[in-house]
Structures are given as C-alpha cells and as structure tokens.
Amino acid sequence: MKAALLARVEQEREALLQFLSGFLQCRSANPPGDTTPAATYLGAWLAARGAPHETRAAFPHMPNLVGSFSGGAPGRHLVLNGHIDVFPAIDEAGWSGERRDGKLFGRGAADMKCGTAAMLIAFAYLHEMRAELKGRLTFTAVSDEQTGGKWGTKWLLDTYPEELTGDCLLNGEPSGLNNIRFMEKGTLRFRITVRAPGGHGGYPHLSANPNKIMASIILALERFHGRRPVLPAAVQRALGSPEAIAATNKGMGEGAADVVRMITVNPGVVHGGLKVNQIPHECVAEIDIRIPMGFEREAILAEVTTLLAEYPGTGFEVLEAHSYPPSMADPEHEMVGILQRNVQAIAGFTPMPLSSLGGSDSRYWRYRGVPAFLYGPSPVSMGRADEHVTEEEYLHIVKAHLLAAYDYLTA
C-alpha cells in the first residue's frame, strides 16, 4: 500500500507542482491578515476530491480550514497542522508562484505553504482509503500564525478542544530535511520606554539622555545571553551527540548547535531622537529573549523586572501575544521513529531529532500534553526576496507526511 501511495505521488507529480504554484499565487500576507483567497483555493482543491472540510473563523477575513474523518476501526487521533498566512512580500514577485530551474518561488514557499500543501495532499489521499485506517485524521490550515496564533490555532483549540487536540501532531513548518523538530524555545518579548525632558544637545546639564540610558539597559540585558540550562537526559542525548551537532549546524548555520541550548537576547527595535543636535525626549526599544527548556519564563521575567527597577522612570510592557514558554515532546517518541524510517526508505538518509530556533503553532499542542513534531523544507530562504522550495524537496515532504500518517494510523 505504501508503495502504491508513493507511485501515485509520482504519477500526479505535475498536478501537485501546479497546485503549490497556484497556492503561492494566493495573497495571504499577515499583516494585514486576510487569508480568504488562499483558504478558498485550498477548500476548492479538497472539494474537487470529495475530502471533508469546513471553515471555522473568529473573523470572516481570517478563515481556518478544518477537515476530519474516521477510519474503518477504532484507533488514535493524528492531527496535521499548517498555516495559510505568510510574511508580507517585498514586491509583486512574491506572489508569482514561478517555476524555474527546478524550484518554486513565492512568499511562503518555505514558510509554510510547502508544508501546508503537503499535509493537505496527504489528508486527501488517505481519506480515499479511510476504510483501511484506524482512528481519526484531522487537517487544520490556520490563519494568524505569523502574529502569534491568537485567532488561528489557539482559537481553534480553545473553541473545539475535544475535536482538535488529538493524540499526536505533525506540522510541516520549515525544518530542513535532515532533522525533525521536537522542541522550541520560549520567548519573552517586551517594550522599554525611557523618557526625559530633552532639549538642545549642547545643554546636557539640563536633561538626561534617553538614548544613553537605553544603551546602558541593553548592555545590562546581555547578562542573560549565553546562559545554559541543565537539560533533561533524553534532550541531552538528542542534542549532544556529534551527529546531532553536525546536523544542527548544517541545517541552521554554523554555531546553531550551541545557540539552541542557550538563552539569546536580541534588541530588535530601537528608536530615539528627532535631530542630531537635540537631546531626545524619548527612546523606545523592543527586546526578544529566547528561552530554552530548563528555564522558567516567569523567573526570567522577574529578573528582567528587577533589573529595570534600577532605572527609575523606565516604562516596561510585555508583548504578551508573542511571549510564551518553551515546549518540547519526547525526542524518542514513536512518531520520530516513524518519520526516520520513512525518510530513510524514501531518500536514503535518517533525519535527526533537533530543537528549533524559531517558534511554531506546535507549541499549543505541547502545552496540552500532546507530542508535536515538525518536518518540513529548508528554512534558509524564508522571508527573503527569493524565497523558494525545490520541486524535489516539496515532493519529498508530501511523501514523508503521507507515509508517516499512514503508519501511525495503521499501527
């Protein structure tokens, strides 16, 4: 049966490539967040194949596509999750869906229309053979992931928990073919505001300089950068082997194997001053602290709060929509082995269980105690003007998710 599924992907190769190309042409930038054209496109594809689906949305312009079916016998519930919204495109070429030199170009090609399309295809194929499966398969394609998931995945799980929680979660976010992501750092994002009377630059005795104070605060926050936790034994085994270190550095850039295991601090935004010969009246900075497993986000927040108290009059606001605890699943879970065996059979190599540097909606399942794993295309081009995925990479992701879901629902 698995050989037949692989053969079907190859037989329908051109149609599947055209499907992703059309998906890339659907504008779904967030902000502003209107994903209606892209959701309609996916729904029409499912409808043409008789696959069950419906739209569930907190707001009409932010639809979430949900499909679900039961197999021919009782069993476990597997959920597939992807997102429809993407980063804003740099120019019109971002919506081209162009196919050139064995690649598909467009905003979201990597993050994550490739993975979402792959799981949609797997869902439709397996629906046709549902009588041979055990348990239940659910597909979710959500809006609002790029801005925190409040009205996408989080809203769905809060509103329909019994239907959508499941027993295991697969996600096609960009990971790189050589690894399976089982863990994500948490984030603490906050805005700092320093104000003073300001005035003429030649009269520093009349006002403190908010830019100087902010520079001092940013340097003080560096005390967090590089801290390393004591990791659980299973995590240490997964991340600390020479093979895992090499795979992490290969997939996410040299040095990534060190970064995944430590706190990082990034002052991403700093605004202060109106004119070079003025003392600014205000300086505002936004800080992103990434927190690995082994640290409590609330403990870090308390330490930041204490630090900022040393600077009287400083405003401090946590950006709650983008601040969340770290999350992980067992790197030795059954699904990791299922993905590894299928990728080995398809492509001749075994992906390693690794940690992500960024975040994904998978955390919402992990917070509910559901093991959640990412397997998707290379993340290297995401967000760039030439964002792309290779044709072979895309078809590989289709095959990997299709066979992994089949194995989980027939075990």
N, C-alpha and C positions, 0 to 999 in steps of 0.2 A: 504494500500500500504506500509506504514512504517513497519507494522508487517511482511509483505512478504519480505521486504528488510532485516530485522533482521533475519528472518528464513533462508534466503539464505546465510548470513554470517555464520550461524551455520552449515548449510549443507555443505558448502565449507571450513569449518574450517581447515582441514588438508592441503588442497591445498594452502590456504592463509598462513599458517605457513611455508610450504615448500618454498613458494615464497619469504618470508622475509629471510629465511635461505640462499637461493641462492643469494639474493641481498647482504647479509652480506659477502658472499664469493668473491664478485667482488671487486678487489682492486681499491680504489679511493682516496688514501691519497693526501692531499694537505697541504704542498708541498709533491711531485713535482707538482701535479695538474692534472695529466692525468686521466680523469674520463670515458674514452671511453668504457672500458668493462662494467661498471655499467650502463651507458646510453644505450648501446646496449641491455643489459639484460632487462631493463625497456621497451624499444621500442618493443622488441620481444614479451613481455607479452601483450602489448597493441595491437600489430598487430594480435596476435592469437585470440583476442576478437573483432576485427573489429573496434577498437576505433581509431579515427583520431589523428595523431601526426606527427610531423616533427622535424628535428634537426636544430637549429639556433645557430651559433657559431662565435665568433670573431676569434678563433683559432681552428684548427681541433682537437687538443687534449683536448679541454675544451668544449664539446658539451652541449648545453642547450636544453632540450626536451620540446616541446610546443604542447599541444593539445587543441582543442576548438570545440564546437558545439553549435548550436542554438536549443532552444526548439520549441514547436509547436505553441507558441503565443509570442507576444512581452512581454518584462519584463526587469528585472535588470540583470546586468552582475556580476557574482561572479567569483573570481579568487582564485585558490588554488596554494600555493607556497611551495615548499620544495627544499632542496639541496641534491646533489649527493656526493659531496666531503666531506671528513671526516678528523679528526686528523690523523697523522701518527700512525701506530700500533707500540706497544712496541716490539712485536715479532710475529712470524708466527701464533700464536694462535689468533691474532687479525683478521685473515681472515678465521676463522674456520666455522663460522655460526652454531656452535654446538648447539644442543638442549639437555638440561639436566635439570632435576628437575623442569620442568615447565617454563624454561627460554630459551631465545635465546641469545647466546654470540657472540660478534664480535665488531670490531671497527665500530662505527656509529650506534650500536643497539639503543642507546638513542638519539644520536645527529648525523644525524636525520633520519636514514634510516627507522626507525619505522614509523615516521610521514609521510615521503615521500611515502612509500609504502601504507599507509592507504589512503592517498588522491588520489593516482593513482587508487586504487581499487574503491573508491567512484566515481571517474570520469568515469571509465569503466562501472560500474553498472548503473549509471544514464544515460550514453549515450544510453543504450539499451531501456530506457523508455523516451527518449527525447521528444517524441510527447506529453507527459503529462506535460512537464515543460514549464515555461515561462522564456523568456530571454535567457541568454547565460551562459555557464560554460566553464572556461578555466583552464587548468592544466599546471603548469610550474615546471620542475625539473632542477635545475641550477647547474652549476659548479662555483667554485671560492667564495663561501660564506665564507669559513674559512679564506680567505685572503682579505676580505673586500667587495667582490661582484662586483668589477670594471668590470670584464669580464663575469659576470653571470647576476644577477638580474638587476643591474644598467645598464649594456649594453643593455639588452632586453628592459627595459622601455625607455631608451634614443633612441633606434633604432625603436621600434614598439609601441610608446605610445598609439596610438588610439586603437590598438588591445588588449593591455595587462593591461591598467590602471584599468578598471572596476569600479564598484560601491562599492564593499566590498571585503576584502581579508581575507582568512583563511590560517593559517600556522600551521604545526604540530610539530614545534620545541618543545624540552622538556620543559614542564612547571610543570608537576605534575597533576594528575587527579583532584585534589581538587581546581584548580584555572584556570582562563582564563586571559592571559596576555594582557593588553590593553595599556601598557606604557613601554617605555625603556629609560634608562639613555643615555645621550650622552657621548662621550669620547673626551678627549684631551690627545693625546699621543705625546711625544716629546723626543728627544735625547739631552743630555747635554754633552759637551766635555770640560774638563779643562786640560790645558797643562802648563808645566813648564820645565826649563832646566833639572831638575832631577840631579841625581848624587849619591854619596856614602851616605848611611844612617847616617853615623857619622858626616856628614858635613851639617846639616840643615840650617846653616847660608848662604849657597851658592845657595839654591833653595827653593822656596815654595813647599809644598807637595800637589799635585792634589787630593790625596785621602782625606786629611783633609779638603780641600776646598769643595769637593763634599759632604762630610758628613755634613758640615755646610749648604750647599744648600738644601740637603734632609730634614734636620731638619726645615729649613725655610719654605719649601713647606707644612709642616704639618699644617700651618695656614689655609689651605683650608679644611682639613679633618674635617668632622663633621658639616660643615655649612648646615643649613636647609633653604629652601625657603618657601615663603608663597604659598601654593598650591591652585589651583582652587577649588571651592566649591565641584564640582562633584568628583574630585580626593580625596579631604579630606574625603568625605563621603565613597568612595570606600575603601580607605586605612586605615582610622582611626577607624573603628568600631571594637569592641572586637573580632567579628567573623573573620574579615579580618586580624587582627593582629595575631590571633591564626593560621589561615590558612597559612599566610606567613611564620611564624616561623616553622610550621610543614613541609611545602614543601621545604623550602630553608635553614633550620637550625635556631636554637635559636638565636635571635638577628637580623634576616633578616628584620623584620618589621621596625626596627629602621634604618637599613642601606639603605633601598630602598628610604628613604626620605632625604638622606643627601649626600653631596659630599664625595667621598672617594679618597684617594691618595695612590698609590702603586708604590714604586720604584722596578720595576720588574727585572731590569738587572743593575748590577754594575760591571764594570771591571776596575781594576787599578793595575799597578805594574808588575814587572817581577821577582823580587827576594826579599826576606825579608830584606836584608841589603842594598837595593837600595831605593833612593827617586824616586818614579815613575815619568816618563816624561809625563804621560797622564792617565786620569781617564775618563771613559765614563759611563753614566747612562741613562737608558730609563725609563721614568715615565708614568704611566697610571692614569689619573684623570677621575673619573666617575661623570657625572654632571646630577642631576635630573631636571625634569621640574620645571620651576620657576627661573632658572638661564640662562643667555645668555652665550653660549660657548665663544663668541668673547670677552665678558667682562672678563671672567676668563683668557683667553689667554693674554689679555692686562695687567692684573695684574701680571701674571707669567713673562711676558717680562720685566715689571718694576722691579720686584724682582731680576731677573738675571742680570739686568744692574748694580746692586750693587756689582757684582763680575766681574771686568774688565778682558777682555781676554777670557771670557767663551763663547764657541760656543753653539748655540741653533738652533735646527732643528725640526719643527713639522712633525710628521709622518702622512701625510695627508690621506693615504689610510685607516688608522684606526682611524681617528678623525672625529667626526660627531656630530651634535646637538642632543639633546633629542627629543623624539617623543611620541605622545600619540593619542589615539582615545577616544571617549566618553565612559566611563565605563558603561553608561546607554543606550548604543546603542541597537538597535533591535537584532543584532547578539548575544550579550551577553545573552539576554533573551532566544533566540532560543537554544543556547548551554546549558544553565542551565536547561531548561525544558526537553531537550532530555537526558541529563546525569541523571537527576532525574528519568526519566522513565526507563532508561536502568539499572542504578546501585543503585538508591535509595538515592543519595546524590546530593547536589547542589554546583557546583564549584563557588568560589568567584572571582570577577574581581580584579586582583592584578597587580603590576608592576614587570618587570623583573629586574634582577641584571646584566645580560649579554645583548648582542645585537643580532639582527637578521636582515634578509633582509626585514622584515615587515616595517622597517623604510622608505624604499624607496617609499612605497605606502603612508604612512602617510605624507611624505613630499609633496606629490601631492594632499593632501586633501582627500585621500581615507581611511575610517576606516579599520584598520587591527588588527586582533586578533590571538593569539597563544593558541592552546590547544594540548598538547602532553603528552608523558610519563614522568616518574620521571627523573629529571636531575642528581640525586645523583651519578650514576656510570659513567657519560660521561667523556671520557678521561682516565679512569682507565684501568688497565690491564684486569680487569674482566668486562668491560662494557657489559651491558646486558639489556634486557627488558623482563618482564614476558609475557607468552603467553596470559594470560587474559588481561593484560594491553594493549597489541598490538591490540587484537580484539576489546577491548573497544574503542580505538582510531578510528579504522575502522568504527565502528558503529556510534560514535559521529559525525564524519565528514560527513558520508553518510547521516544521518538523518538531520543534520544541513543544508547541501547543498540542500537537498530535500525541506525542509521547506522554505528556503529563495527563492527558485526558483518556489515555488507553491503559495506563499503568494499573 
